[in-house]
Amino acid sequence: MSLATQPSVPSTDIPIPPDLWKRLTSTVGLVTVRDGERVNIMSAEWSYFVNKQPLWVAVVLGPRSATRELIGPAGEFCLTLCAEDQAALADLAGSFSIRDLDKTSSELVSLAAARLVSVPWVDGGVVALECQLRQEIAFPVHRMFVGEVVAAHLPERPDSVRPLVKHGGCTSWGSVPSGARSPSSRNAAPPAPYGSVPPRRRS
Ligand SMILES: Cc1cc2nc3c(=O)[nH]c(=O)nc-3n(C[C@H](O)[C@H](O)[C@H](O)COP(=O)(O)O)c2cc1C
């Protein structure tokens, strides 16, 4: 019996909050993928290196994202790890779908031609990676796409570019970057800024 088919651990009296995943801290990724003549960009905070040599990177995508349907047929993607001044772009790419909007038409987006894959990468990040798809792993709801990094693009002065950090909301190192909003802000009014802390209850 594989581990995945083993019965779930019986539930205990200790409830598991449904939003525990928000406790993760990560740099927001911007995934680009080709859809025929079109290019799509989506935000993916679940972006990680998973192997050093060869260098493999993984993005984990939920069922809502159109990108998830595009990566397999494309067989390649690019991943940019956002710089802190790309909070508004991360918000845009994570709040709208290619089903509703051509996100590449936004003035926030600067694309650069790739060397070894056919989809361009988002410029201005901490690093941008051109990836060939090597593996897809299906989880109960999410799906992991693992790519081998075949080319990488660093800024001219890599140490001067600071990452956009996601921990619940998007923050830079200890502060809230300008232009950031809540990912679900499309349907909620007024939107809370990323990284904002709700007022403490008086005890
Ligand atoms: C900051 C941020 C991070 C996100 N990270 C992920 C992620 O790791 N995986 C995922 O499936 N969706 C993530 N999302 C949601 C998708 O980006 C969102 O569903 C997007 O509309 C998908 O675009 P698409 O339909 O054009 O692919 C994130 C959203 C935001 C704002």
The ligand as a MOL file (V3000), in Angstrom:
LIG
                    3D

  0  0  0     0  0            999 V3000
M  V30 BEGIN CTAB
M  V30 COUNTS 31 33 0 0 0
M  V30 BEGIN ATOM
M  V30 1 C 0.5200 36.6310 -3.3290 0
M  V30 2 C -0.2530 35.4880 -3.9190 0
M  V30 3 C 0.2760 34.2090 -3.9120 0
M  V30 4 C -0.4270 33.1240 -4.4750 0
M  V30 5 N 0.1290 31.8910 -4.4370 0
M  V30 6 C -0.5340 30.8390 -5.0080 0
M  V30 7 C 0.0590 29.5430 -5.0370 0
M  V30 8 O 1.1740 29.3020 -4.5680 0
M  V30 9 N -0.6470 28.5440 -5.6350 0
M  V30 10 C -1.8830 28.7600 -6.2070 0
M  V30 11 O -2.4760 27.8160 -6.7540 0
M  V30 12 N -2.4580 29.9840 -6.2010 0
M  V30 13 C -1.8030 31.0290 -5.6380 0
M  V30 14 N -2.3510 32.2680 -5.6460 0
M  V30 15 C -3.6330 32.4680 -6.3570 0
M  V30 16 C -3.4410 32.5120 -7.8840 0
M  V30 17 O -2.3720 33.3590 -8.2440 0
M  V30 18 C -4.7610 32.9920 -8.5350 0
M  V30 19 O -5.7220 31.9450 -8.4110 0
M  V30 20 C -4.6160 33.4460 -9.9780 0
M  V30 21 O -5.7900 34.1300 -10.3370 0
M  V30 22 C -4.3910 32.3130 -10.9730 0
M  V30 23 O -4.2470 32.8980 -12.2380 0
M  V30 24 P -4.5420 32.0890 -13.5840 0
M  V30 25 O -5.9730 31.5780 -13.5070 0
M  V30 26 O -4.3720 33.1060 -14.6840 0
M  V30 27 O -3.5640 30.9700 -13.6490 0
M  V30 28 C -1.6960 33.3510 -5.0720 0
M  V30 29 C -2.2360 34.6430 -5.0610 0
M  V30 30 C -1.5330 35.6980 -4.4970 0
M  V30 31 C -2.1220 37.0770 -4.5090 0
M  V30 END ATOM
M  V30 BEGIN BOND
M  V30 1 1 1 2
M  V30 2 1 2 3
M  V30 3 2 2 30
M  V30 4 2 3 4
M  V30 5 1 4 5
M  V30 6 1 4 28
M  V30 7 2 5 6
M  V30 8 1 6 7
M  V30 9 1 6 13
M  V30 10 2 7 8
M  V30 11 1 7 9
M  V30 12 1 9 10
M  V30 13 2 10 11
M  V30 14 1 10 12
M  V30 15 2 12 13
M  V30 16 1 13 14
M  V30 17 1 14 15
M  V30 18 1 14 28
M  V30 19 1 15 16
M  V30 20 1 16 17
M  V30 21 1 16 18
M  V30 22 1 18 19
M  V30 23 1 18 20
M  V30 24 1 20 21
M  V30 25 1 20 22
M  V30 26 1 22 23
M  V30 27 1 23 24
M  V30 28 2 24 25
M  V30 29 1 24 26
M  V30 30 1 24 27
M  V30 31 2 28 29
M  V30 32 1 29 30
M  V30 33 1 30 31
M  V30 END BOND
M  V30 END CTAB
M  END
